[in-house]
């Protein structure tokens, strides 16, 4: 895909990208797809997928208590537990505000580790990474932000999300459906959004503006970006997913190049 070559113009030391159709066909790659990049918050969709495996295996229930009083596993996945961004401190009652929270995902990891009797990184490896052949991916440390992976491995992940084998497709559909609709909140790097919609571990584009995906991305687009200059999105309307990893921290440069890049990818994939 010629559009993927746009990453050559990004002001980053290293970048790699790929586009994958809903049937798993790789439409194109660019850059070193075996290079391991820190994912930052692109760790969260992988951690969320492991949490959903734990749910389907019966280790946890989505609506069982977890985190602050009144909070559940579902609240933690959807950033509505009331926990602060990077502190284990409650700043709102559960379900009342969309407070993007690394602490919430760390509490979630601890909860699943306790329920399963397995450290969360090991659980995620056994539940998600090994079955998908993601041998170059690790989720050691914080399940909110410490993952390391490659474009080649994340191609396997976004192919799975589009055509699930590890989870019931109905569970994945629920993960990409808004939890607690109508809540306001801050989308990190892009300011206040009303509403600030999220599913279970995935951010949902809807009508957010400004946004890190494309101007032509369908409202159903869901995914995540990370402060290490990384993103993955899945656009059910277009039937494609895209992964892009870099080694430069997110900043104004990303806001400038990611949107036209996504628009170019969607235009080429649709031809």
Wavefront OBJ file of the C-alpha trace (Angstrom):
o trace
v 0.000 0.000 0.000
v 1.453 3.317 -1.097
v -0.304 5.164 1.729
v 1.778 3.315 4.336
v 4.935 4.912 2.910
v 3.741 8.202 4.449
v 5.388 7.060 7.687
v 8.714 7.836 5.997
v 7.830 11.522 6.376
v 6.944 11.329 10.059
v 9.426 13.150 12.336
v 10.350 9.976 14.230
v 13.535 7.880 14.455
v 11.793 4.582 13.697
v 8.300 3.655 12.492
v 6.473 0.644 11.131
v 2.870 0.139 10.066
v 0.447 -2.390 8.596
v -3.142 -2.644 7.356
v -5.253 -5.774 7.817
v -8.645 -6.648 6.336
v -11.437 -8.139 8.414
v -10.732 -11.571 6.905
v -7.126 -11.416 8.136
v -5.594 -10.498 4.774
v -2.617 -8.182 5.228
v -3.063 -5.429 2.636
v 0.370 -3.989 3.216
v 3.214 -3.301 5.632
v 5.962 -0.677 5.780
v 9.056 -0.549 7.945
v 10.543 -3.231 10.165
v 7.506 -5.168 11.375
v 9.720 -7.231 13.724
v 11.075 -4.180 15.596
v 9.923 -4.161 19.240
v 8.402 -0.865 20.363
v 7.130 0.225 23.789
v 3.345 0.393 23.399
v 2.434 2.775 26.222
v -1.380 2.794 26.401
v -1.795 0.523 23.371
v -1.102 -2.036 26.117
v -4.678 -1.511 27.335
v -6.550 -3.268 24.489
v -4.317 -6.320 24.954
v -4.928 -6.297 28.707
v -8.652 -5.825 28.130
v -8.752 -8.804 25.786
v -7.107 -10.934 28.470
v -9.711 -9.677 30.952
v -12.484 -10.730 28.575
v -10.945 -14.197 28.287
v -10.981 -14.331 32.105
v -14.659 -13.377 31.973
v -15.513 -16.090 29.442
v -13.526 -18.654 31.422
v -15.543 -17.782 34.525
v -12.605 -16.423 36.535
v -14.349 -13.056 36.861
v -17.727 -11.513 36.068
v -18.008 -8.128 34.384
v -20.364 -6.853 37.061
v -18.602 -8.198 40.139
v -17.077 -5.695 42.571
v -13.559 -4.561 41.696
v -11.708 -1.389 42.621
v -13.336 1.423 44.623
v -16.592 0.865 46.492
v -19.442 0.542 43.991
v -17.067 -0.136 41.092
v -16.984 -3.321 38.995
v -14.742 -4.994 36.429
v -16.883 -3.302 33.769
v -16.264 0.130 35.327
v -12.499 -0.465 35.353
v -12.460 -1.518 31.693
v -14.559 1.486 30.652
v -12.692 4.149 32.675
v -15.726 4.865 34.840
v -14.519 3.505 38.195
v -13.823 6.997 39.508
v -10.102 6.330 40.008
v -7.702 9.141 39.142
v -5.394 9.025 36.112
v -2.218 7.709 37.728
v -3.152 7.503 41.406
v -5.135 4.976 43.397
v -7.355 7.816 44.557
v -11.114 8.084 44.024
v -12.197 11.350 42.404
v -15.816 10.572 41.406
v -18.540 8.009 42.161
v -18.403 4.996 39.799
v -20.367 5.396 36.574
v -20.699 9.191 36.741
v -17.683 10.459 34.777
v -15.276 9.147 32.141
v -11.962 9.468 33.988
v -9.213 7.919 31.890
v -7.235 5.891 34.407
v -3.997 3.940 34.293
v -4.626 3.151 37.953
v -7.926 1.519 36.991
v -6.193 -0.923 34.647
v -3.588 -1.691 37.299
v -6.356 -2.506 39.784
v -7.986 -4.637 37.076
v -4.751 -6.585 36.575
v -4.452 -7.178 40.302
v -8.069 -8.314 40.482
v -7.656 -10.860 37.686
v -4.369 -12.106 39.141
v -6.071 -12.719 42.471
v -9.099 -14.390 40.872
v -7.023 -16.649 38.616
v -4.105 -17.317 40.937
v -1.712 -16.331 38.118
v 0.284 -13.076 37.761
v -1.521 -10.930 35.220
v 1.369 -10.849 32.718
v 1.445 -14.661 32.752
v -2.326 -14.865 32.428
v -2.310 -12.512 29.430
v 0.491 -14.493 27.809
v -1.336 -17.802 28.228
v -4.786 -16.414 27.347
v -3.971 -14.138 24.415
v -0.349 -13.857 23.327
v 0.579 -17.526 22.968
v -2.667 -18.623 21.244
v -2.246 -15.813 18.691
v 1.447 -16.506 18.119
v 2.483 -13.105 19.511
v 5.910 -14.344 20.587
v 7.558 -10.902 20.523
v 5.012 -9.279 22.852
v 5.305 -8.908 26.627
v 2.923 -7.339 29.129
v 5.266 -7.265 32.123
v 4.791 -4.385 34.543
v 1.702 -2.202 34.389
v -1.193 -3.623 32.336
v -2.027 0.006 31.565
v 1.175 1.048 29.814
v 4.189 -1.288 29.965
v 3.563 -3.597 27.010
v 6.177 -4.077 24.292
v 5.286 -5.478 20.876
v 5.860 -5.448 17.125
v 3.703 -4.546 14.158
v 3.777 -8.206 13.085
v 2.343 -9.310 16.442
v -0.296 -6.581 16.532
v -1.389 -7.596 13.025
v -2.321 -10.928 14.591
v -4.192 -9.147 17.365
v -6.275 -6.855 15.144
v -7.061 -9.808 12.870
v -8.348 -11.649 15.955
v -10.485 -8.727 17.081
v -12.070 -8.462 13.629
v -12.751 -12.221 13.379
v -12.599 -13.590 16.950
v -11.405 -17.098 17.704
v -10.373 -16.673 21.337
v -13.626 -14.987 22.364
v -17.282 -15.278 21.474
v -17.954 -12.627 18.782
v -20.775 -11.309 20.971
v -18.250 -10.498 23.711
v -16.049 -8.607 21.246
v -19.109 -6.726 19.978
v -19.860 -5.718 23.565
v -16.259 -4.528 23.956
v -16.709 -2.128 21.022
v -20.088 -0.858 22.261
v -20.367 2.235 24.455
v -20.425 1.524 28.192
v -22.314 4.153 30.220
v -23.362 6.320 27.225
v -23.370 10.095 27.475
v -20.505 10.571 29.926
v -18.221 13.556 29.461
v -14.481 13.326 29.896
v -11.015 14.211 28.668
v -9.460 12.261 25.810
v -5.741 12.534 26.651
v -3.982 14.777 24.162
v -7.251 15.877 22.539
v -9.101 17.651 25.345
v -12.661 17.557 26.642
v -15.132 15.430 24.698
v -18.899 15.331 25.164
v -19.619 12.505 25.050
v -16.303 10.736 25.636
v -17.340 7.244 24.574
v -15.491 4.039 25.476
v -16.243 0.357 25.321
v -14.500 -2.356 27.324
v -10.861 -1.361 26.971
v -11.315 0.229 23.548
v -11.907 3.895 22.824
v -14.817 4.464 20.416
v -14.536 7.267 17.884
v -18.204 8.233 17.488
v -18.367 11.992 16.767
v -15.330 13.080 18.791
v -13.508 16.131 17.466
v -10.596 16.606 17.436
v -9.558 12.969 17.225
v -6.478 10.899 16.424
v -8.160 8.797 13.698
v -9.193 10.100 10.273
v -11.801 12.598 9.153
v -13.233 9.748 7.056
v -13.105 7.128 9.829
v -16.539 5.676 10.532
v -18.120 6.538 13.907
v -17.896 2.834 14.780
v -14.079 2.951 14.632
v -12.499 1.769 17.870
v -8.977 1.273 19.159
v -6.320 3.050 21.197
v -3.273 5.260 20.943
v -0.277 5.479 23.226
v 1.983 8.214 24.558
v 4.968 6.423 22.986
v 3.693 7.461 19.541
v 1.719 4.299 18.831
v -1.806 3.444 17.713
v -4.108 0.754 16.468
v -7.582 1.280 15.097
v -10.257 -1.002 13.698
v -12.870 0.491 11.362
v -15.822 -1.914 10.990
v -17.372 0.373 8.385
v -14.329 0.028 6.127
v -13.593 -3.569 7.105
v -9.951 -2.810 7.853
v -7.619 -2.266 10.785
v -4.345 -0.358 10.997
v -1.363 -0.550 13.348
v 1.383 2.092 13.499
v 4.254 2.035 16.001
v 6.984 4.644 16.511
v 9.653 5.460 19.060
v 8.875 9.157 19.551
v 6.625 10.352 22.352
v 3.162 11.558 21.341
v 2.953 15.294 20.720
v 1.746 17.875 18.196
v 3.635 16.011 15.455
v 1.316 13.002 15.897
v -1.853 15.079 15.808
v -0.612 16.575 12.525
v 0.311 13.353 10.701
v -1.943 10.596 12.036
v -5.235 11.941 10.660
v -4.111 12.451 7.032
v -2.315 9.101 7.225
v -5.515 7.336 8.296
v -7.541 9.115 5.602
v -4.998 8.004 2.974
v -5.082 4.400 4.230
v -8.885 4.315 4.157
v -9.008 5.840 0.681
v -6.559 3.279 -0.697
v -8.155 0.322 1.130
v -11.535 1.285 -0.299
v -10.347 1.307 -3.900
l 1 2 3 4 5 6 7 8 9 10 11 12 13 14 15 16 17 18 19 20 21 22 23 24 25 26 27 28 29 30 31 32 33 34 35 36 37 38 39 40 41 42 43 44 45 46 47 48 49 50 51 52 53 54 55 56 57 58 59 60 61 62 63 64 65 66 67 68 69 70 71 72 73 74 75 76 77 78 79 80 81 82 83 84 85 86 87 88 89 90 91 92 93 94 95 96 97 98 99 100 101 102 103 104 105 106 107 108 109 110 111 112 113 114 115 116 117 118 119 120 121 122 123 124 125 126 127 128 129 130 131 132 133 134 135 136 137 138 139 140 141 142 143 144 145 146 147 148 149 150 151 152 153 154 155 156 157 158 159 160 161 162 163 164 165 166 167 168 169 170 171 172 173 174 175 176 177 178 179 180 181 182 183 184 185 186 187 188 189 190 191 192 193 194 195 196 197 198 199 200 201 202 203 204 205 206 207 208 209 210 211 212 213 214 215 216 217 218 219 220 221 222 223 224 225 226 227 228 229 230 231 232 233 234 235 236 237 238 239 240 241 242 243 244 245 246 247 248 249 250 251 252 253 254 255 256 257 258 259 260 261 262 263 264 265 266 267 268 269 270 271
